[in-house]
Amino acid sequence: MSISVGIVGVGSFGGQFVPLFRDHPLVGRIALCDIDGARLGRAAKQFEIAETYDSLDAVCRTDLDALVIMTQPWLHAPQAIQALESGKHIYSAVPIISLDSGDEMLEWCDKLISACTRTGQHYMMGETSYYRPQAMYCRRRAAEGAFGHFALAEGEYFHDIDEPSCSLRDVARRRWGSQWDPKKSGGVPMHYPTHSIGGLLSVMQARLTEVTAIGHAYPNDDWFHSDTESGNLFGNETALFQCSNGAAVRICEYRRIGHTGREAFNLFGTEGSFREGVDGSSHWITRHGSTRLTVDEMRDPLPPDVFAALHRGREADDHSVYGGHGGSHAYLVNEFVQSVAEGRAPAINAWEAARYFVPGIVAHQSALRDGERLKIPDWGDPPR
Ligand SMILES: NC(=O)c1ccc[n+]([C@@H]2O[C@H](COP(=O)([O-])OP(=O)(O)OC[C@H]3O[C@@H](n4cnc5c(N)ncnc54)[C@H](O)[C@@H]3O)[C@@H](O)[C@H]2O)c1
C-alpha cells in the first residue's frame, strides 16, 4: 500500500526531509506547502515536485493521507490539531510547541492529545534523539536485560547561544523574519528538553514523575534578561528527576556553556552501563571491562528496500543517506511512513511525545521556585 504525504514548511529543516519522504518506497504521491511563495517555488524546482499549496488551509482540504509540519516551533500544536481535524495523520518537528508560558504549553499538550483521541488520527513528534545510533543500541541492550535495573541516567544538550556552526541568535532572527524583535530573545532552555530526555526514556520505557531543578543566570547576559517577552534569566538549567522505574535522571539544558555542541547520554544499570565520551566515542561497560562501539554496530538496519531506495545514485560507502542529527532522519521518516501505511500508532505518538516534553516545562517551574520538588503530569498511554 502506498501513501500520500504533504510537507508543510520547506525552510532549512523541512528541506532536508523532502527527498527522504519523496524517495521512500511506500510514498506514492508527495506535495509541498509553504506560505513563502519564493521558497516554495525553489523547493518544488529543486526536488522536482509538481503538487504545491500556498497555505495550510489549502493543503488540509486535499485528500492527502498525512502532513509533515516543519514550520516555526510556536506554530506546531495549533497547526497539528487543525490538520488532525481535517483527517490527516501528522508528523511534526520538535517540540510539541514552543511558547514563553509553560502553563499554555501544558494546555496545548492536552488539546493535542484530545485531538488524537477525538479524531483517531495519529501524531508523531520527530524527536531525533530517539533514532541516534546510541539510543538504538541501548534499546536493544535494554530489551535483552543487559543493563539490569537502571540506577542513573544522565542526558545533556549543550547548544551555546553563540555556537559558531549554529548561532541561536541567527536561528531566532531567521525564523521570526520581519517580526523579529530583540524582546523575542531569552527563551527557556527547559522548554526544549526533548533531545536530552527523549533518547533516555525511549531506552528505559519509563516516565519522569517528579523534579527539582536549578537555573544558572550568566551575569549581564544580553540574551537571557528581564526585558524580554519571556523575562527568563536562566541560560542554563539543571534538573534532577525521579523516574517511574526508580532511577535518578539528571538532565542539563545549557545555552551558555563554553563547550562544543553536545547531545549525549549516559545510562548506568546494576549489570551494565553505556557512556558517551567527549570525543564522540561510545562504550558498553560492565564490571569486567569496557568495549568501544562503532556507529555501524549501534545502528539498527533500515529495511533493505528503504535503504536501497534512499541510497540510489550514491557511492557504495556514502552513509549520508541516513540524514542529519546522528543519522536519525531516515529512521524518523521510515517509522512515520510505515505507521501510516500499517494504520498503527507511531513510536513517538502524542502520549510519548508529552513524556519527552512536559518534564522540562515543570523543571523550569521548579527552578523558578528555588528547586521546589514538583509532580509531572502524565496523560497515560495511547488507546489500543
Ligand atoms: N533536531 C531537530 O529535531 C531540529 C533541528 C532543527 C529544526 N528543528 C525544527 O524544525 C522546524 C523548522 O525549522 P527551520 O529552521 O526549518 O525553520 P524555518 O523558519 O527555516 O522554516 C519554516 C518554514 O515554515 C513556513 N511556514 C510558516 N507558517 C506556515 C504555514 N502556515 N503554512 C505553510 N508554511 C508555513 C515558513 O514560511 C518557512 O519556510 C522548527 O520547528 C524547529 O524546531 C528540529
The ligand as an SDF file (V2000), in Angstrom:
LIG
                    3D

 44 48  0  0  0  0  0  0  0  0999 V2000
   16.9850   18.3380   15.9140 N   0  0  0  0  0  0  0  0  0  0  0  0
   15.7890   18.6870   15.4880 C   0  0  0  0  0  0  0  0  0  0  0  0
   14.8730   17.9270   15.6530 O   0  0  0  0  0  0  0  0  0  0  0  0
   15.5430   20.0330   14.7990 C   0  0  0  0  0  0  0  0  0  0  0  0
   16.6060   20.7550   14.2330 C   0  0  0  0  0  0  0  0  0  0  0  0
   16.3140   21.9280   13.5330 C   0  0  0  0  0  0  0  0  0  0  0  0
   14.9900   22.3890   13.4370 C   0  0  0  0  0  0  0  0  0  0  0  0
   14.0020   21.6680   14.0320 N   0  0  0  0  0  0  0  0  0  0  0  0
   12.5970   22.1420   13.9650 C   0  0  0  0  0  0  0  0  0  0  0  0
   12.1950   22.2780   12.6120 O   0  0  0  0  0  0  0  0  0  0  0  0
   11.2590   23.3430   12.4760 C   0  0  0  0  0  0  0  0  0  0  0  0
   11.5980   24.1930   11.2770 C   0  0  0  0  0  0  0  0  0  0  0  0
   12.8470   24.8280   11.4800 O   0  0  0  0  0  0  0  0  0  0  0  0
   13.5660   25.6560   10.3140 P   0  0  0  0  0  0  0  0  0  0  0  0
   14.8750   26.0820   10.8430 O   0  0  0  0  0  0  0  0  0  0  0  0
   13.4650   24.9250    9.0250 O   0  0  0  0  0  0  0  0  0  0  0  0
   12.5950   26.9270   10.2430 O   0  0  0  0  0  0  0  0  0  0  0  0
   12.4340   27.9180    9.0100 P   0  0  0  0  0  0  0  0  0  0  0  0
   11.9430   29.1950    9.6080 O   0  0  0  0  0  0  0  0  0  0  0  0
   13.6700   27.9110    8.1700 O   0  0  0  0  0  0  0  0  0  0  0  0
   11.2550   27.2500    8.1240 O   0  0  0  0  0  0  0  0  0  0  0  0
    9.8990   27.2720    8.4980 C   0  0  0  0  0  0  0  0  0  0  0  0
    9.0950   27.3470    7.2250 C   0  0  0  0  0  0  0  0  0  0  0  0
    7.7000   27.1940    7.5560 O   0  0  0  0  0  0  0  0  0  0  0  0
    6.9710   28.0670    6.6910 C   0  0  0  0  0  0  0  0  0  0  0  0
    5.6340   28.3130    7.2560 N   0  0  0  0  0  0  0  0  0  0  0  0
    5.3060   29.0360    8.3380 C   0  0  0  0  0  0  0  0  0  0  0  0
    3.9660   29.0370    8.5190 N   0  0  0  0  0  0  0  0  0  0  0  0
    3.4390   28.2830    7.5210 C   0  0  0  0  0  0  0  0  0  0  0  0
    2.1070   27.9120    7.1750 C   0  0  0  0  0  0  0  0  0  0  0  0
    1.0540   28.3360    7.8960 N   0  0  0  0  0  0  0  0  0  0  0  0
    1.9190   27.1200    6.1090 N   0  0  0  0  0  0  0  0  0  0  0  0
    2.9720   26.7030    5.3660 C   0  0  0  0  0  0  0  0  0  0  0  0
    4.2630   27.0290    5.6450 N   0  0  0  0  0  0  0  0  0  0  0  0
    4.4930   27.8100    6.7150 C   0  0  0  0  0  0  0  0  0  0  0  0
    7.8360   29.3000    6.6180 C   0  0  0  0  0  0  0  0  0  0  0  0
    7.4870   30.1340    5.5240 O   0  0  0  0  0  0  0  0  0  0  0  0
    9.2230   28.6850    6.4870 C   0  0  0  0  0  0  0  0  0  0  0  0
    9.5770   28.4490    5.1320 O   0  0  0  0  0  0  0  0  0  0  0  0
   11.3190   24.1140   13.7860 C   0  0  0  0  0  0  0  0  0  0  0  0
   10.1220   23.9520   14.4590 O   0  0  0  0  0  0  0  0  0  0  0  0
   12.4370   23.5080   14.5800 C   0  0  0  0  0  0  0  0  0  0  0  0
   12.1210   23.4080   15.9620 O   0  0  0  0  0  0  0  0  0  0  0  0
   14.2530   20.4920   14.6890 C   0  0  0  0  0  0  0  0  0  0  0  0
  1  2  1  0
  2  3  2  0
  2  4  1  0
  4  5  1  0
  4 44  2  0
  5  6  2  0
  6  7  1  0
  7  8  2  0
  8  9  1  0
  8 44  1  0
  9 10  1  0
  9 42  1  0
 10 11  1  0
 11 12  1  0
 11 40  1  0
 12 13  1  0
 13 14  1  0
 14 15  2  0
 14 16  1  0
 14 17  1  0
 17 18  1  0
 18 19  2  0
 18 20  1  0
 18 21  1  0
 21 22  1  0
 22 23  1  0
 23 24  1  0
 23 38  1  0
 24 25  1  0
 25 26  1  0
 25 36  1  0
 26 27  1  0
 26 35  1  0
 27 28  2  0
 28 29  1  0
 29 30  1  0
 29 35  2  0
 30 31  1  0
 30 32  2  0
 32 33  1  0
 33 34  2  0
 34 35  1  0
 36 37  1  0
 36 38  1  0
 38 39  1  0
 40 41  1  0
 40 42  1  0
 42 43  1  0
M  CHG  2   8   1  16  -1
M  END
$$$$
